[in-house]
Amino acid sequence: MGKKLILIVEDNEKLRSSLKQHLLEAGFRTDCAADGVVGFSRFRLLKPDLVFLKDDLPRQTGFELLFDIRLDSDTPVIMASAWNSWKTELKCFKQGADDFIHMPYNNHVVTERIKKVLRRSGANQLIRVGRLTINPDARTACVDDPTGEIKLHPTPSEYKLLVCMATSPGRVFTRLELIEHCFPQSELLESTINTHMHNLRHKLTAAGIGNYLDGRRGVGYALTDRLG
């Protein structure tokens, strides 16, 4: 497994550089942004393993950035704030942050908090739907079978679709929703989704769970663990 990538969104150049250097020495990869707008752009581009951000950011606040991240991602987020108020801390957690740190912070403490949050999130990162197990970190998918574990070999596009549906088992996704979730920057045609699903169904069938992929004519697709 490679080094974890930490995105630091901090407008104070001195604090940003200091934390970046400390994390590099601790064995992490880092990327930085000085405001919320650039921070979200870097988040979408790099898909970091964790985001460390400050609540009071220029152009887009930390809370606004956290809201945007949580719209379609469960990437761990740690928020720092100079406001020594339980209301700020409560708002932070209610909006979906994984941890909260009061400023001024110590780089050693931040590093240990990051390690703890990553361990906690990593312990629950496997996605299971019936006999299907997906490991997003390792980018693998396998099926439990009496004869042993059967590995699936989806293409990158098929894998994105599989993960998207597996995170909400039973939910019917329209083709347009699947495009928006899995291929937001592309001009993919809805008919292409049908092709990917056709190929994915063949691979699931070969592993004995072809019935997990539920196609709804004129509506979309869902992943379930129904039997029969």
C-alpha positions as CSV (number, residue, x, y, z in Angstrom):
1,M,0.0,0.0,0.0
2,G,1.4,3.4,-0.9
3,K,1.8,6.4,1.3
4,K,-1.5,8.1,2.3
5,L,-2.2,11.5,0.6
6,I,-3.2,14.3,3.0
7,L,-4.8,17.5,1.6
8,I,-4.1,20.5,3.8
9,V,-6.4,23.5,3.3
10,E,-5.0,26.4,5.3
11,D,-4.7,30.0,4.3
12,N,-1.8,30.8,6.8
13,E,1.3,30.1,4.7
14,K,3.6,29.6,7.7
15,L,1.2,27.1,9.4
16,R,0.5,25.3,6.1
17,S,4.2,24.9,5.2
18,S,5.1,23.8,8.8
19,L,2.4,21.1,8.9
20,K,3.2,19.9,5.3
21,Q,6.9,19.4,6.3
22,H,5.9,17.6,9.4
23,L,3.6,15.2,7.6
24,L,6.2,14.5,4.9
25,E,8.7,13.6,7.6
26,A,6.0,11.3,9.2
27,G,5.7,9.4,5.9
28,F,2.7,11.0,4.3
29,R,2.3,12.5,0.9
30,T,0.8,16.0,0.9
31,D,-0.9,18.6,-1.2
32,C,-2.0,22.1,-0.2
33,A,-4.5,24.8,-0.9
34,A,-4.8,28.3,0.5
35,D,-8.6,28.7,0.2
36,G,-11.7,26.7,0.0
37,V,-12.4,27.0,-3.7
38,V,-8.9,25.7,-4.7
39,G,-9.2,23.2,-1.9
40,F,-12.3,21.6,-3.4
41,S,-10.7,21.6,-6.8
42,R,-7.7,19.8,-5.5
43,F,-10.0,17.4,-3.6
44,R,-11.9,16.5,-6.8
45,L,-8.7,16.1,-8.8
46,L,-6.5,14.2,-6.3
47,K,-9.0,12.2,-4.2
48,P,-6.9,12.4,-1.1
49,D,-7.1,9.9,1.8
50,L,-7.8,12.6,4.3
51,V,-8.5,16.3,4.3
52,F,-7.3,18.7,7.0
53,L,-8.9,22.0,6.8
54,K,-9.6,25.2,8.8
55,D,-13.1,26.5,9.3
56,D,-12.2,30.2,8.5
57,L,-11.0,30.1,4.9
58,P,-11.2,32.8,2.2
59,R,-13.5,32.4,-0.8
60,Q,-15.2,29.4,0.6
61,T,-15.4,28.6,4.3
62,G,-14.3,25.3,5.8
63,F,-17.9,24.4,6.6
64,E,-18.9,25.1,3.0
65,L,-16.0,23.0,1.8
66,L,-16.9,20.2,4.2
67,F,-20.5,20.3,2.9
68,D,-19.4,20.0,-0.7
69,I,-17.1,17.1,0.2
70,R,-19.9,15.2,2.0
71,L,-22.2,15.5,-1.0
72,D,-20.6,12.6,-2.7
73,S,-17.7,11.4,-0.6
74,D,-17.0,9.9,2.9
75,T,-13.3,10.8,2.8
76,P,-12.1,11.5,6.4
77,V,-12.0,15.2,7.3
78,I,-10.4,16.9,10.3
79,M,-11.4,20.5,11.0
80,A,-9.4,23.0,12.9
81,S,-10.9,26.1,14.5
82,A,-9.7,29.1,16.6
83,W,-13.2,29.4,18.0
84,N,-13.1,27.8,21.5
85,S,-16.8,27.0,21.5
86,W,-18.7,23.8,21.9
87,K,-21.2,25.1,19.4
88,T,-18.6,25.3,16.7
89,E,-17.3,21.8,17.5
90,L,-20.9,20.4,17.5
91,K,-21.6,22.1,14.1
92,C,-18.4,20.5,12.8
93,F,-19.4,17.0,13.7
94,K,-23.0,17.5,12.7
95,Q,-21.9,18.5,9.2
96,G,-19.8,15.3,8.9
97,A,-16.3,15.9,10.1
98,D,-14.4,13.0,11.6
99,D,-12.5,15.0,14.1
100,F,-12.1,18.5,15.5
101,I,-8.9,20.3,16.7
102,H,-8.7,23.6,18.5
103,M,-6.2,26.2,17.3
104,P,-3.4,26.9,17.8
105,Y,-2.6,23.2,17.1
106,N,0.6,21.2,17.6
107,N,1.9,19.4,14.5
108,H,2.7,16.3,16.5
109,V,-0.8,16.1,17.8
110,V,-2.3,16.8,14.4
111,T,-0.2,14.0,12.9
112,E,-1.4,11.5,15.6
113,R,-5.0,12.6,15.1
114,I,-4.6,11.9,11.3
115,K,-3.2,8.5,12.0
116,K,-6.0,7.7,14.3
117,V,-8.7,8.8,11.9
118,L,-7.2,6.9,9.1
119,R,-7.0,3.7,11.2
120,R,-10.6,4.2,12.2
121,S,-11.8,4.7,8.7
122,G,-9.6,1.9,7.3
123,A,-11.2,-0.6,9.7
124,N,-14.6,-0.1,8.1
125,Q,-13.6,0.5,4.5
126,L,-14.7,-2.9,3.1
127,I,-18.0,-2.8,1.3
128,R,-20.1,-5.9,1.5
129,V,-23.3,-6.9,-0.3
130,G,-24.2,-10.5,0.4
131,R,-21.4,-12.6,-0.9
132,L,-19.7,-9.7,-2.7
133,T,-16.8,-7.9,-0.9
134,I,-15.2,-4.8,-2.3
135,N,-12.0,-3.2,-0.9
136,P,-11.9,0.4,-2.3
137,D,-8.4,0.9,-0.9
138,A,-7.0,-2.1,-2.8
139,R,-9.4,-1.6,-5.6
140,T,-10.4,-5.3,-5.5
141,A,-13.8,-7.1,-5.7
142,C,-14.3,-10.8,-4.8
143,V,-17.2,-13.2,-4.2
144,D,-17.4,-15.7,-1.3
145,D,-17.8,-19.2,-2.6
146,P,-17.7,-22.7,-0.9
147,T,-14.7,-23.6,-3.1
148,G,-12.9,-20.4,-2.1
149,E,-12.7,-16.7,-3.0
150,I,-13.6,-15.8,-6.5
151,K,-11.9,-12.6,-7.8
152,L,-13.8,-10.4,-10.2
153,H,-11.8,-8.5,-12.8
154,P,-13.9,-5.5,-13.7
155,T,-12.5,-2.8,-16.0
156,P,-11.9,0.6,-14.2
157,S,-15.3,1.9,-15.5
158,E,-17.1,-1.2,-14.4
159,Y,-15.4,-1.0,-11.0
160,K,-16.6,2.6,-10.4
161,L,-20.2,1.5,-11.2
162,L,-19.9,-1.5,-9.0
163,V,-18.6,0.5,-6.0
164,C,-21.3,3.2,-6.5
165,M,-24.1,0.8,-6.5
166,A,-22.6,-1.3,-3.6
167,T,-22.5,1.7,-1.3
168,S,-26.3,1.9,-1.5
169,P,-27.5,-1.7,-2.0
170,G,-31.1,-1.9,-3.2
171,R,-31.2,1.7,-4.5
172,V,-32.1,2.0,-8.1
173,F,-29.7,4.4,-9.9
174,T,-30.8,6.0,-13.2
175,R,-28.2,5.9,-15.9
176,L,-27.8,9.7,-15.6
177,E,-27.2,9.4,-11.9
178,L,-24.5,6.7,-12.5
179,I,-22.8,9.0,-15.0
180,E,-22.9,12.0,-12.6
181,H,-21.5,9.8,-9.7
182,C,-18.9,7.8,-11.6
183,F,-17.9,9.9,-14.6
184,P,-18.7,13.6,-13.7
185,Q,-16.1,15.1,-16.1
186,S,-17.1,12.9,-19.1
187,E,-19.6,13.2,-21.8
188,L,-20.6,9.6,-21.5
189,L,-23.8,8.5,-23.3
190,E,-26.5,6.6,-21.3
191,S,-26.2,3.8,-23.8
192,T,-22.6,3.3,-22.7
193,I,-23.8,2.6,-19.2
194,N,-25.9,-0.3,-20.6
195,T,-22.8,-1.7,-22.3
196,H,-20.8,-1.6,-19.0
197,M,-23.7,-3.2,-17.1
198,H,-24.0,-5.9,-19.7
199,N,-20.3,-6.8,-19.3
200,L,-20.4,-6.5,-15.6
201,R,-23.4,-8.9,-15.4
202,H,-21.4,-11.5,-17.3
203,K,-18.6,-11.3,-14.8
204,L,-21.0,-11.5,-11.8
205,T,-22.7,-14.4,-13.4
206,A,-19.5,-16.2,-13.9
207,A,-18.8,-15.8,-10.2
208,G,-22.3,-17.1,-9.3
209,I,-24.0,-13.8,-8.4
210,G,-25.4,-12.6,-11.7
211,N,-28.8,-12.1,-10.0
212,Y,-27.2,-9.4,-7.8
213,L,-27.4,-6.9,-10.6
214,D,-31.0,-5.8,-11.0
215,G,-31.8,-4.0,-14.2
216,R,-35.1,-2.0,-14.2
217,R,-36.3,-1.5,-17.8
218,G,-36.7,2.2,-18.5
219,V,-35.4,3.2,-15.0
220,G,-31.9,2.1,-14.2
221,Y,-29.8,-0.4,-12.2
222,A,-29.5,-1.6,-8.6
223,L,-27.1,-4.0,-6.8
224,T,-28.9,-6.3,-4.3
225,D,-28.1,-9.5,-2.5
226,R,-31.4,-11.1,-3.4
227,L,-31.5,-14.9,-3.9
228,G,-32.9,-16.9,-6.8
